[in-house]
Amino acid sequence: MDKLERYRQIIYKIISAHAQYKSSYGDIENLPIWDFENDNYLLMSVGWNGIKRVHNVALHVRIREGKIWIEWDGIEEGITQELLDAGIPKEDIVLAFYHPSSRVHTGFAIA
C-alpha cells in the first residue's frame, strides 16, 4: 500500500471513531464528511443544545503535497497524538492552524 492510501485509511479510521462519540449535552450528532477526490476529511457536529443550534466543524484534516495538514482541531484530546500513534512521522504532519511563521517552533512539518 502506498503512503497516501495508508494516510487516507488512518484518517478515515480516526474520524470514524470520533464520529461514534455521543455528546454529553444536547441532541448533537457527529457527522464524518469524506472527500476522497480532494483529500479533505471533516467531522461536523450538528443538532440542538436546548434552543441553541449547533453546527460546527469539529475537525478538518486534509492531505496536501504528501503530508497531513490539520486545518482545524476542535476535538477534546486532539488528533495529532492519534496520528503519531498510528505511525505517521512528525515531518509528515503540518499543524496548519498555526501561522506559517510559528510552525518552525512546533517540531512538526512547516509545510
CORTA-V59243 format. One record per backbone hydrogen bond with DSSP energy under -1.0 kcal/mol. NH is the residue of the N-H (numbers start at 1). CO is the residue of the C=O. If there is no record, write none. Layout:
BEGIN
nh->NH co->CO
nh->NH co->CO
END
This chain:
BEGIN
nh->6 co->2
nh->7 co->3
nh->8 co->4
nh->9 co->5
nh->10 co->6
nh->11 co->7
nh->12 co->8
nh->13 co->9
nh->14 co->10
nh->15 co->11
nh->16 co->12
nh->17 co->13
nh->18 co->14
nh->19 co->15
nh->21 co->18
nh->27 co->48
nh->29 co->46
nh->31 co->44
nh->33 co->42
nh->35 co->40
nh->40 co->35
nh->41 co->61
nh->42 co->33
nh->43 co->59
nh->44 co->31
nh->45 co->56
nh->46 co->29
nh->47 co->54
nh->48 co->27
nh->49 co->52
nh->52 co->49
nh->54 co->47
nh->56 co->45
nh->58 co->43
nh->59 co->43
nh->60 co->72
nh->61 co->41
nh->62 co->69
nh->63 co->39
nh->64 co->67
nh->67 co->64
nh->68 co->92
nh->69 co->62
nh->70 co->94
nh->71 co->60
nh->71 co->69
nh->72 co->60
nh->74 co->58
nh->83 co->79
nh->84 co->80
nh->85 co->81
nh->86 co->82
nh->87 co->84
nh->88 co->83
nh->92 co->89
nh->93 co->90
nh->94 co->68
nh->96 co->94
nh->98 co->95
nh->102 co->99
nh->103 co->99
nh->105 co->102
nh->106 co->103
nh->109 co->90
nh->109 co->93
END
